[in-house]
Amino acid sequence: MQIRPKDFIGINDKLFFAVVNEYQEDNHALTFLRYMKDNAGTHKLTTKKAEKIIRDTYPEFQFDSYYADIVLHGIPINLIKEIYYPEQTVTRLLNMESPDNKQSDAIGIINTLLAAGFKKDYMGITGSIMLGMHNENSDVDIIIYGREQFLKIRKYIKNSLDKVGINSLTQAMWKDAYERRDCALSFNEFYSHEKRKFNKFIYGKSKVDISAIPKKGEKYEESGPYKKINKDEISSIVTNDTYAYDFPARYLINHNMIKEVVSYTATYTGQARKGEKIEAAGFVEEDRDGVYRLLVGTSREAKDEYIRVID
């Protein structure tokens, strides 16, 4: 079965799981519950709420991953009937006759990128818009397939801010983004890192986030399975930032024990550049070859875990 991170799997039109790894373990898709429908409507779930729902109501989807050494939400492959693909969402939106306001903003930014010469084949839209669960406060979550294409689009956004309908976030919007992330950084730390990434902007009345999924030939070859050792805090110099905007984000470092810092949390995507010194807190993991890495973000919110650039 072909699935990638940022795809979604629906179960009985009630539970909606985000794919977190294209690797399938013991005939299970590795996922995490993000949205739920019930009689009261549609709900976007925090990590804590999702874990409680799975633990208390749907324990059959609780999966102890040997590969990641963590409890994820595993969907048996034979139960998967509905997969949501971000690239199909782009096609559906462009063919829509009567889009609502949020969908119109999504269509507008797609058309802006198309007019700038970027190809539709490299674009997807994930999250609430893909699932039809958006509201007026929802973000537009754009996926760019291919690291090279993503970096070109990121450069285009940087050069187009406050032009062609692509606008900078206001300070209030940055504070809202910070509060929603609920991360371990102070607001000033969060803002100083975010403002130089150029992967967030405003189009119409919507906040837009762009993220990258590397193509097959661009992917970093991992050496899992991984075994968690202990929590730790380290500081080191980034020696390679090639994978900084990938999912997961990855920073190779010059450290006497840890080879790399890895994060599945969006807050720490694009967080550091080659040559910068970072502090990082997370879980030390050992791969099958006895090599260590630091995993930052064992939950979406990554409480008490962080990556920050220091002087």
ROVO-357999 format. One record per residue (C-alpha): residue number from 1; residue in one letter; x, y, z. Coordinates in steps of 0.5 Angstrom, whole numbers, plus 500, padded with zeros to 3 digits. Each point is the difference from the previous one (the first is absolute). Layout:
N
+-----+------+-----+-----+-----+
!  nr ! rest !   X !   Y !   Z !
+-----+------+-----+-----+-----+
! NUM !    A !   X !   Y !   Z !
...
+-----+------+-----+-----+-----+
//
This chain:
311
+-----+------+-----+-----+-----+
!  nr ! rest !   X !   Y !   Z !
+-----+------+-----+-----+-----+
!   1 !    M ! 500 ! 500 ! 500 !
!   2 !    Q ! 503 ! 507 ! 498 !
!   3 !    I ! 499 ! 505 ! 506 !
!   4 !    R ! 505 ! 506 ! 502 !
!   5 !    P ! 500 ! 505 ! 505 !
!   6 !    K ! 494 ! 505 ! 500 !
!   7 !    D ! 496 ! 495 ! 497 !
!   8 !    F ! 494 ! 498 ! 504 !
!   9 !    I ! 496 ! 494 ! 502 !
!  10 !    G ! 492 ! 500 ! 501 !
!  11 !    I ! 497 ! 495 ! 504 !
!  12 !    N ! 492 ! 499 ! 500 !
!  13 !    D ! 500 ! 507 ! 498 !
!  14 !    K ! 501 ! 502 ! 507 !
!  15 !    L ! 508 ! 499 ! 502 !
!  16 !    F ! 505 ! 504 ! 496 !
!  17 !    F ! 507 ! 498 ! 501 !
!  18 !    A ! 506 ! 504 ! 497 !
!  19 !    V ! 506 ! 495 ! 497 !
!  20 !    V ! 506 ! 501 ! 504 !
!  21 !    N ! 505 ! 495 ! 496 !
!  22 !    E ! 499 ! 497 ! 493 !
!  23 !    Y ! 504 ! 494 ! 503 !
!  24 !    Q ! 494 ! 495 ! 502 !
!  25 !    E ! 502 ! 495 ! 506 !
!  26 !    D ! 496 ! 493 ! 501 !
!  27 !    N ! 495 ! 502 ! 495 !
!  28 !    H ! 498 ! 506 ! 503 !
!  29 !    A ! 500 ! 508 ! 498 !
!  30 !    L ! 504 ! 504 ! 505 !
!  31 !    T ! 495 ! 506 ! 501 !
!  32 !    F ! 498 ! 505 ! 506 !
!  33 !    L ! 492 ! 502 ! 501 !
!  34 !    R ! 499 ! 507 ! 498 !
!  35 !    Y ! 493 ! 501 ! 499 !
!  36 !    M ! 494 ! 497 ! 502 !
!  37 !    K ! 492 ! 500 ! 498 !
!  38 !    D ! 495 ! 499 ! 505 !
!  39 !    N ! 492 ! 503 ! 501 !
!  40 !    A ! 503 ! 506 ! 503 !
!  41 !    G ! 504 ! 502 ! 493 !
!  42 !    T ! 507 ! 499 ! 498 !
!  43 !    H ! 506 ! 501 ! 505 !
!  44 !    K ! 508 ! 501 ! 499 !
!  45 !    L ! 503 ! 496 ! 506 !
!  46 !    T ! 506 ! 502 ! 504 !
!  47 !    T ! 505 ! 494 ! 501 !
!  48 !    K ! 497 ! 499 ! 507 !
!  49 !    K ! 493 ! 500 ! 498 !
!  50 !    A ! 502 ! 495 ! 494 !
!  51 !    E ! 504 ! 495 ! 505 !
!  52 !    K ! 494 ! 500 ! 504 !
!  53 !    I ! 495 ! 499 ! 495 !
!  54 !    I ! 504 ! 494 ! 497 !
!  55 !    R ! 502 ! 497 ! 507 !
!  56 !    D ! 492 ! 500 ! 503 !
!  57 !    T ! 496 ! 499 ! 494 !
!  58 !    Y ! 504 ! 498 ! 494 !
!  59 !    P ! 506 ! 495 ! 503 !
!  60 !    E ! 500 ! 496 ! 494 !
!  61 !    F ! 504 ! 506 ! 497 !
!  62 !    Q ! 505 ! 501 ! 505 !
!  63 !    F ! 506 ! 497 ! 497 !
!  64 !    D ! 507 ! 499 ! 504 !
!  65 !    S ! 505 ! 501 ! 494 !
!  66 !    Y ! 506 ! 496 ! 500 !
!  67 !    Y ! 503 ! 505 ! 495 !
!  68 !    A ! 499 ! 506 ! 503 !
!  69 !    D ! 500 ! 498 ! 508 !
!  70 !    I ! 494 ! 504 ! 501 !
!  71 !    V ! 493 ! 499 ! 500 !
!  72 !    L ! 496 ! 502 ! 494 !
!  73 !    H ! 494 ! 499 ! 497 !
!  74 !    G ! 500 ! 494 ! 495 !
!  75 !    I ! 495 ! 499 ! 495 !
!  76 !    P ! 500 ! 492 ! 497 !
!  77 !    I ! 501 ! 501 ! 493 !
!  78 !    N ! 494 ! 495 ! 499 !
!  79 !    L ! 495 ! 505 ! 503 !
!  80 !    I ! 502 ! 506 ! 496 !
!  81 !    K ! 495 ! 502 ! 495 !
!  82 !    E ! 500 ! 508 ! 500 !
!  83 !    I ! 507 ! 503 ! 498 !
!  84 !    Y ! 500 ! 508 ! 499 !
!  85 !    Y ! 506 ! 502 ! 496 !
!  86 !    P ! 502 ! 508 ! 500 !
!  87 !    E ! 501 ! 500 ! 492 !
!  88 !    Q ! 493 ! 498 ! 499 !
!  89 !    T ! 498 ! 505 ! 504 !
!  90 !    V ! 503 ! 505 ! 496 !
!  91 !    T ! 497 ! 498 ! 494 !
!  92 !    R ! 493 ! 499 ! 503 !
!  93 !    L ! 501 ! 508 ! 502 !
!  94 !    L ! 502 ! 502 ! 493 !
!  95 !    N ! 493 ! 497 ! 497 !
!  96 !    M ! 496 ! 503 ! 506 !
!  97 !    E ! 494 ! 504 ! 497 !
!  98 !    S ! 498 ! 503 ! 507 !
!  99 !    P ! 505 ! 500 ! 505 !
! 100 !    D ! 499 ! 503 ! 507 !
! 101 !    N ! 505 ! 506 ! 502 !
! 102 !    K ! 505 ! 495 ! 503 !
! 103 !    Q ! 500 ! 496 ! 494 !
! 104 !    S ! 501 ! 506 ! 496 !
! 105 !    D ! 506 ! 502 ! 504 !
! 106 !    A ! 503 ! 493 ! 498 !
! 107 !    I ! 498 ! 501 ! 493 !
! 108 !    G ! 503 ! 507 ! 500 !
! 109 !    I ! 507 ! 498 ! 502 !
! 110 !    I ! 500 ! 494 ! 496 !
! 111 !    N ! 499 ! 504 ! 494 !
! 112 !    T ! 505 ! 505 ! 502 !
! 113 !    L ! 505 ! 495 ! 500 !
! 114 !    L ! 498 ! 497 ! 493 !
! 115 !    A ! 501 ! 507 ! 497 !
! 116 !    A ! 507 ! 500 ! 503 !
! 117 !    G ! 502 ! 494 ! 496 !
! 118 !    F ! 499 ! 495 ! 505 !
! 119 !    K ! 497 ! 493 ! 498 !
! 120 !    K ! 493 ! 498 ! 503 !
! 121 !    D ! 503 ! 493 ! 501 !
! 122 !    Y ! 505 ! 502 ! 505 !
! 123 !    M ! 494 ! 503 ! 505 !
! 124 !    G ! 495 ! 497 ! 505 !
! 125 !    I ! 496 ! 503 ! 505 !
! 126 !    T ! 499 ! 496 ! 506 !
! 127 !    G ! 496 ! 500 ! 507 !
! 128 !    S ! 493 ! 503 ! 501 !
! 129 !    I ! 499 ! 503 ! 493 !
! 130 !    M ! 502 ! 493 ! 497 !
! 131 !    L ! 495 ! 497 ! 505 !
! 132 !    G ! 495 ! 505 ! 499 !
! 133 !    M ! 500 ! 501 ! 507 !
! 134 !    H ! 503 ! 507 ! 500 !
! 135 !    N ! 497 ! 507 ! 503 !
! 136 !    E ! 501 ! 507 ! 499 !
! 137 !    N ! 506 ! 500 ! 505 !
! 138 !    S ! 503 ! 494 ! 497 !
! 139 !    D ! 507 ! 500 ! 497 !
! 140 !    V ! 502 ! 498 ! 492 !
! 141 !    D ! 505 ! 495 ! 501 !
! 142 !    I ! 504 ! 499 ! 493 !
! 143 !    I ! 504 ! 494 ! 499 !
! 144 !    I ! 506 ! 501 ! 495 !
! 145 !    Y ! 502 ! 493 ! 497 !
! 146 !    G ! 508 ! 500 ! 499 !
! 147 !    R ! 505 ! 504 ! 504 !
! 148 !    E ! 503 ! 504 ! 494 !
! 149 !    Q ! 493 ! 502 ! 498 !
! 150 !    F ! 498 ! 502 ! 508 !
! 151 !    L ! 507 ! 505 ! 500 !
! 152 !    K ! 498 ! 503 ! 494 !
! 153 !    I ! 493 ! 502 ! 502 !
! 154 !    R ! 503 ! 502 ! 507 !
! 155 !    K ! 504 ! 505 ! 496 !
! 156 !    Y ! 494 ! 502 ! 496 !
! 157 !    I ! 496 ! 502 ! 506 !
! 158 !    K ! 506 ! 503 ! 503 !
! 159 !    N ! 501 ! 505 ! 494 !
! 160 !    S ! 492 ! 501 ! 500 !
! 161 !    L ! 498 ! 502 ! 507 !
! 162 !    D ! 495 ! 505 ! 500 !
! 163 !    K ! 500 ! 500 ! 492 !
! 164 !    V ! 495 ! 495 ! 496 !
! 165 !    G ! 495 ! 499 ! 505 !
! 166 !    I ! 506 ! 497 ! 505 !
! 167 !    N ! 500 ! 504 ! 506 !
! 168 !    S ! 504 ! 499 ! 507 !
! 169 !    L ! 497 ! 498 ! 506 !
! 170 !    T ! 498 ! 505 ! 505 !
! 171 !    Q ! 503 ! 500 ! 507 !
! 172 !    A ! 493 ! 498 ! 503 !
! 173 !    M ! 500 ! 494 ! 495 !
! 174 !    W ! 507 ! 498 ! 502 !
! 175 !    K ! 498 ! 500 ! 507 !
! 176 !    D ! 494 ! 496 ! 498 !
! 177 !    A ! 504 ! 495 ! 497 !
! 178 !    Y ! 505 ! 500 ! 506 !
! 179 !    E ! 494 ! 498 ! 504 !
! 180 !    R ! 497 ! 495 ! 496 !
! 181 !    R ! 507 ! 496 ! 500 !
! 182 !    D ! 501 ! 500 ! 507 !
! 183 !    C ! 507 ! 499 ! 500 !
! 184 !    A ! 506 ! 501 ! 505 !
! 185 !    L ! 503 ! 506 ! 497 !
! 186 !    S ! 498 ! 507 ! 502 !
! 187 !    F ! 496 ! 504 ! 495 !
! 188 !    N ! 506 ! 504 ! 498 !
! 189 !    E ! 504 ! 494 ! 499 !
! 190 !    F ! 495 ! 497 ! 496 !
! 191 !    Y ! 499 ! 507 ! 496 !
! 192 !    S ! 507 ! 501 ! 498 !
! 193 !    H ! 501 ! 493 ! 497 !
! 194 !    E ! 493 ! 500 ! 497 !
! 195 !    K ! 501 ! 506 ! 496 !
! 196 !    R ! 506 ! 498 ! 496 !
! 197 !    K ! 497 ! 494 ! 498 !
! 198 !    F ! 495 ! 503 ! 494 !
! 199 !    N ! 496 ! 494 ! 501 !
! 200 !    K ! 494 ! 503 ! 503 !
! 201 !    F ! 496 ! 506 ! 497 !
! 202 !    I ! 493 ! 503 ! 499 !
! 203 !    Y ! 496 ! 499 ! 493 !
! 204 !    G ! 493 ! 504 ! 500 !
! 205 !    K ! 497 ! 499 ! 508 !
! 206 !    S ! 504 ! 493 ! 501 !
! 207 !    K ! 507 ! 498 ! 503 !
! 208 !    V ! 503 ! 496 ! 495 !
! 209 !    D ! 506 ! 495 ! 502 !
! 210 !    I ! 504 ! 496 ! 495 !
! 211 !    S ! 504 ! 494 ! 502 !
! 212 !    A ! 504 ! 495 ! 496 !
! 213 !    I ! 500 ! 492 ! 498 !
! 214 !    P ! 506 ! 498 ! 497 !
! 215 !    K ! 500 ! 496 ! 494 !
! 216 !    K ! 502 ! 493 ! 500 !
! 217 !    G ! 508 ! 502 ! 497 !
! 218 !    E ! 500 ! 505 ! 505 !
! 219 !    K ! 498 ! 496 ! 507 !
! 220 !    Y ! 505 ! 499 ! 505 !
! 221 !    E ! 501 ! 493 ! 501 !
! 222 !    E ! 499 ! 499 ! 508 !
! 223 !    S ! 503 ! 494 ! 504 !
! 224 !    G ! 494 ! 498 ! 504 !
! 225 !    P ! 497 ! 496 ! 504 !
! 226 !    Y ! 502 ! 505 ! 506 !
! 227 !    K ! 500 ! 499 ! 507 !
! 228 !    K ! 499 ! 506 ! 505 !
! 229 !    I ! 506 ! 500 ! 505 !
! 230 !    N ! 499 ! 507 ! 504 !
! 231 !    K ! 498 ! 507 ! 500 !
! 232 !    D ! 505 ! 505 ! 499 !
! 233 !    E ! 502 ! 507 ! 498 !
! 234 !    I ! 506 ! 501 ! 496 !
! 235 !    S ! 503 ! 506 ! 496 !
! 236 !    S ! 504 ! 500 ! 494 !
! 237 !    I ! 502 ! 503 ! 493 !
! 238 !    V ! 495 ! 498 ! 494 !
! 239 !    T ! 505 ! 497 ! 495 !
! 240 !    N ! 494 ! 498 ! 494 !
! 241 !    D ! 493 ! 504 ! 500 !
! 242 !    T ! 498 ! 496 ! 493 !
! 243 !    Y ! 495 ! 497 ! 503 !
! 244 !    A ! 497 ! 505 ! 505 !
! 245 !    Y ! 494 ! 501 ! 496 !
! 246 !    D ! 498 ! 493 ! 499 !
! 247 !    F ! 495 ! 496 ! 504 !
! 248 !    P ! 503 ! 498 ! 505 !
! 249 !    A ! 505 ! 506 ! 500 !
! 250 !    R ! 507 ! 498 ! 501 !
! 251 !    Y ! 507 ! 503 ! 502 !
! 252 !    L ! 506 ! 497 ! 500 !
! 253 !    I ! 505 ! 503 ! 506 !
! 254 !    N ! 507 ! 499 ! 502 !
! 255 !    H ! 499 ! 497 ! 507 !
! 256 !    N ! 504 ! 495 ! 503 !
! 257 !    M ! 494 ! 495 ! 501 !
! 258 !    I ! 494 ! 502 ! 496 !
! 259 !    K ! 500 ! 500 ! 493 !
! 260 !    E ! 494 ! 504 ! 498 !
! 261 !    V ! 494 ! 504 ! 503 !
! 262 !    V ! 493 ! 497 ! 497 !
! 263 !    S ! 494 ! 503 ! 501 !
! 264 !    Y ! 493 ! 498 ! 498 !
! 265 !    T ! 497 ! 507 ! 503 !
! 266 !    A ! 498 ! 506 ! 495 !
! 267 !    T ! 503 ! 505 ! 505 !
! 268 !    Y ! 507 ! 497 ! 499 !
! 269 !    T ! 500 ! 500 ! 492 !
! 270 !    G ! 505 ! 504 ! 497 !
! 271 !    Q ! 502 ! 502 ! 507 !
! 272 !    A ! 508 ! 501 ! 499 !
! 273 !    R ! 505 ! 501 ! 494 !
! 274 !    K ! 507 ! 497 ! 499 !
! 275 !    G ! 505 ! 503 ! 504 !
! 276 !    E ! 495 ! 502 ! 506 !
! 277 !    K ! 501 ! 498 ! 507 !
! 278 !    I ! 493 ! 496 ! 503 !
! 279 !    E ! 498 ! 498 ! 507 !
! 280 !    A ! 495 ! 494 ! 499 !
! 281 !    A ! 496 ! 496 ! 505 !
! 282 !    G ! 497 ! 493 ! 499 !
! 283 !    F ! 501 ! 493 ! 500 !
! 284 !    V ! 506 ! 497 ! 498 !
! 285 !    E ! 499 ! 494 ! 495 !
! 286 !    E ! 504 ! 494 ! 498 !
! 287 !    D ! 500 ! 497 ! 493 !
! 288 !    R ! 501 ! 493 ! 498 !
! 289 !    D ! 508 ! 502 ! 498 !
! 290 !    G ! 501 ! 503 ! 507 !
! 291 !    V ! 500 ! 507 ! 498 !
! 292 !    Y ! 496 ! 505 ! 504 !
! 293 !    R ! 495 ! 506 ! 498 !
! 294 !    L ! 496 ! 505 ! 504 !
! 295 !    L ! 493 ! 500 ! 499 !
! 296 !    V ! 496 ! 506 ! 502 !
! 297 !    G ! 492 ! 500 ! 500 !
! 298 !    T ! 498 ! 493 ! 502 !
! 299 !    S ! 493 ! 504 ! 500 !
! 300 !    R ! 497 ! 505 ! 495 !
! 301 !    E ! 501 ! 505 ! 506 !
! 302 !    A ! 507 ! 498 ! 502 !
! 303 !    K ! 499 ! 502 ! 507 !
! 304 !    D ! 507 ! 501 ! 503 !
! 305 !    E ! 504 ! 498 ! 494 !
! 306 !    Y ! 503 ! 506 ! 495 !
! 307 !    I ! 505 ! 502 ! 495 !
! 308 !    R ! 502 ! 507 ! 501 !
! 309 !    V ! 506 ! 504 ! 496 !
! 310 !    I ! 505 ! 503 ! 505 !
! 311 !    D ! 505 ! 505 ! 499 !
+-----+------+-----+-----+-----+
//
